[in-house]
Amino acid sequence: MVDVDYVEIGKRIRNARKNLKLTQEKLAEKIDVAPSYISEIERGTSICSLFVIVKIANILKLNLDNLICGINSSNVDATFKELLKSIPKEKHKLFMDLCISIANALKED
């Protein structure tokens, strides 16, 4: 299981919020929470619910892969390679087959 880095998530939220020129107060108002809660999330000292994280992502126009895992178009290859390295070599084909199946299923949506 992969550990969730709440400090990094908070940094990504802070950067996106600032890029959109939103204050913590305005973001808090939009998702109906206290500004101090946004501060705690951005510092990584508070773990927010999935409901709140999705609301934040929508308002800040962030992809959840990027927000939660830091995966974006510039590092997806490295992330994929790290995943592949973490799997025993004899299971690489299975991993690739699963990835292809998932990609094909997502294309159908």
HELIX and SHEET records of a PDB file:
HELIX    1   1 TYR A    6  ASN A   19  1                                  14    
HELIX    2   2 GLN A   24  ILE A   31  1                                   8    
HELIX    3   3 PRO A   35  ARG A   43  1                                   9    
HELIX    4   4 LEU A   50  LEU A   60  1                                  11    
HELIX    5   5 LEU A   64  LEU A   64  1                                   1    
HELIX    6   6 ASP A   65  CYS A   69  3                                   5    
HELIX    7   7 VAL A   76  LYS A   85  1                                  10    
HELIX    8   8 LYS A   89  LYS A   91  5                                   3    
HELIX    9   9 HIS A   92  LYS A  107  1                                  16    
END                                                                             
